[in-house]
């Protein structure tokens, strides 16, 4: 059985512009976000104010 060819999205369709994750590990919160512009993330201890965001990493 063959897969049909991909169909173009209908007008006004949404597209994914970012993906991300949040993990709680060992008393820390780790967040990561990836967009077309780059990747950014932070690690902070539970119960503390977040530090300044890290600069974006570009490949």
N, C-alpha and C positions, 0 to 999 in steps of 0.2 A: 504494500500500500504506500502510495506516495503522499507526501505532505503537499497541500495546495500552496501556490506561491503567495507570499505575504501581500496583504491588501493595504493600500494606503489608508491612513487614519481618516476618519470623517472630519469635515471642517469643524474647527473649534475644539478638537480633541485635545486632551491634556497630555503632556509628556513629562517624564521624570527629569527633574533638573538637579536633584540632590539625593544622596543616600547617606544614611548615618546610623550610628549605633551608640548606645549608652550601656556601660557595664559597671556593676558595683563589685569590687574585688579587694579584699583585704583592707577594708576601711577607707577605700578610695573610690571615687567616681571617675571613670574614664569615658570621655566622649570623643567621637571621631565623625567628621563630616567630609564627604567628597562631592565636589561639584565640577563642572567643566573648567572652572577657573583654577582649581587646585584642591589640596587636602589640608584640613586644619583639625586640630584636636587639643584636648586639655586633660590634665589629671589633677584632681583636687582631693584633699582629705575631707572626710565626712565632717559636717558641722563647721566648716571654715568657709570664709568668703572666697570666691574664685580669684585666682591670680589673673594678671593681664593675659589676654589671649596670645598664643604662640603665633609667630609669623607663618603664613601659608607656605607649604612646601610645593615646589614645582618641579616637575621632572623634565 
